[in-house]
Amino acid sequence: MSLLTEDRGQVRILTLDRPAKLNALDTALTRALRDGLDDADLDPGVRAVVLTGNGRGFCAGADLSEFSGLTPDNPGAVLERAALTAALQTRMQRMGTPVVAAAHGAAVGGGAGLAIGADMVVAGTDLRFGYPELRHSLVPALVMTGLVRHLGRKLAFELISTGRLLTAAEAFEHGLVNRVVEAEDVLPAALEIATGWAAVEPRALSAAKDLFYRVADLPTEAAMRVGQDVNALMRGFRK
């Protein structure tokens, strides 16, 4: 299996497990992670998720060895893989269950998108974060939206166009990660956050997460109307 699943109480740990490939996302792992996130979100016994990677890095992005079969001569396969990747990159923010990424080493390309797609990110001091696709004559098409929403345009375009990798300290400075710890402390720190989430009334936390992402892209008045609806709904959360 390229994805490992472990439950610690009400926290589910999903571990990318292709260490020899720096956990690069081939089709099998992409599908397994999408399904693993779905399963966690549907499981009433899971109240928080930690996403991490085995070995020297979090995730090195797409597995380029598969790209030889993804060409204009095979449009069905190209479209299927693009749809799968897009679904994965947006999945965590659509979940009711909160997700914290525990990222160390390389988090590049699709791996960078996965990290910042989580609700929070704990980074190791060895983190290297960026989008080197152009160096491989590729375009970071399916991870660009998430990057632009997290960074100012000038720095986002710099990362895309030059392939420069940010250090953990730089990623923290620019709000891409929440905490920076020693590499060996990344998973324990993420578990601490997830355990805290698991202690919160799950309906309230799910509603708060949903509202957070909805109001982020709404004008003030529309956001306040949505907030009023949730304000009324939350009265039923406490017994």
N, C-alpha and C positions, 0 to 999 in steps of 0.2 A: 504493500500500500504506500502511496506517495503522500498520504495525509494521515496523521496520527490523531486520535481522539482520546481525551482523558477527562474524566469528571473529578473535580475536587469539591465535594459538597455541591453547591448550586452554581459553581463556576465550571464552564467547559473550556478546556484548552484544545485549540486546533493547531497542530504543528505541521508546517510544510516539511516534508521529509525526502528531499532529494539533495542531500548535502554535497555529493560529488559534483552536482551541477549548480551549486549555490542556490538550490531550491528554485531554479528557473521553471517558469510556468509552461509546461507542455499542455496539450489538450486534456489529457487524463487528470492532471493535477488541477487544472482550472475547473474542470467539471466537478471533481471531488470536493474542492473547496466551496464552490457554489452550493452544492448539495449539502455539505457539512454545515454551512451557515444557515441554510433553510431548515435543516433538522434541528439545530440548536434553537432557532427562533420559534419553532413549533412545539418544542418540548417544555411542558409547564414546570418541569423540575430544574430547568436551566434559567438562571436569572442574569447571567453575565457571561461574556465570552472573552477569552484571551487568544489572540492570534500571534504566533511566533514561528520561527524557523530553526531547523536543526543545523548544526555545523557552524561554519565560519561567517555566514551571512543570513540576513532575513530573507531576501528574495532578489535574484538578479534579473528579474523581468522575464520577458518571453524567451522560450527556448528556441534559439535561432535555427537549431538543427531541423526543426519541423518546417521551416519556411520554404524549403525546396519544393514541397508539394502544394504550397499556397501561392499560386500564380494565376495570372489572368486566364490561363488555359483551363483552370479548375475553379470557376466562379462560385459554384455551390459551396465548396469547401472554404473558400475565402470568406464568404458571407456568414457561414455557420460559425466559423472561428471568431469573426468580428462580433457577432451577436453574443456569443458565449463570454467573450472578454468584457464587452460592455456591461452585460448583466452582472458579472462578478465585481467590476469596478464600482458599480453603484449600489450593490446589494447591502452593504453594511449600514449605510445611512437610511435605508428603507426598512430595516429591521426594527421591531419593537424592543428587542433585547440589545443592551449596550455592548459595544465591542472596544477593547483596548488592544492596540498593537504593541508587542514587545519586540522592538527592532534593534538589531545589532549588525555590525559589518555592513555589507552592501544592501542598500535598498534603492534600486535603480530601475528606471523605466517603469514597467508594470508593477515592480516591487515597491517603487516610490509611491505609485498610485494606490496600491493596497494599504500602505502605511497611513497615508493621510486620509484615506477613505474610512478609516476607523474613527470612532468618536473621540478617542484620546490616543496619544502615542507616548510610550516610554522608550527613550533611545539610549543605547550604550555609547560610551565615549568614543568607541571605534566606528560609529556610524559614518557611512559615506552615502549621501543622498543626492540623486540627480537623474537627469534624462539624457543619456548618451546616444539616443537612437540615430541622430543625424550622422554620427560617426560610422554607422553601419548602413548608410543610405536609406534609412527608414524615417518615418514621421511619427512622433509620439501622439498619434491622433486620438486614441481612446483614453489617454490619461491627461490630456491637455486641459480638459474642462475642470477637473479637480484641482489641478495646479493653479490655474488662473483664479479660481475661487478662493484659494488660500493665500496667494501672494499678490503683491502689486505687479502691475504689468511689466515694468522695466526689468525687475529681477526675474520674473517668470520667463520673459523672452530671452534673457541672458542664459538661463539654465537650458532652455530648449535649443538655442542657436549655437551655443559654445560647448555644451556638454560638461560644463564645470560641475564638480561635485561639491556639495556643501558638507562641512564637518558637523558634528553633533551640536557644537556650540553655536554655529551659524544657523542651523535649523531651529534651535531654541530661540535665538535672537529674533528670528523672523516668524515665530509663532507656528512653525510646522510641527513641533513636538511640545509636549507638556512638561516632561522631566528628562534630565540627563543623569544617568548613573553609570557606574562601572559596568563593563560588559557582563560580568558574572552576576550582577544584581538586576539585570533587566527583567527577567521573568518574575523573580520575587516582588519587584516593585509593581509590575503589572497585575500580579495576583492580589496585591494589597488593594489596588484600586477596584478590581473586579469584585473582591470580597465585600468591600464597602457598598458597591452597587447592589449586591445580592441581598444586603440587609434592608434595603429600601422597599417599601410597598411596590410590587412590580407593576401594577396598573398605573400608579402615579408616575413612576420613572418612565414607563413606555409612553405615556401621554406627554410628559415633559420633553422627551426626545423627539417625538413626532412634531410637537409644536415648535420646538427649536428650529428644526430644518424647514418647516413651512414658513415661519415668519422671516427667516433669513432673506428670502427673495421677494417679500411683499412690501408694498408701500406702507407707511406707518398706520394709516387709518384701517386698511384692510387687515393688517397684522393685529391690531387691537380688537377688531371684530372677532377674529379667530380666537384670540386670547380670551375674550369674554365667553365664548362657547365652551372652551376647556375649563374656565373658571367655574362655570355652572356644573359641568360634568364631574369635576373633582370632588364635589360635595358628597358623592356616593362612595368615595374611596375609603373613608374612615368609618370604622364600625363603632 
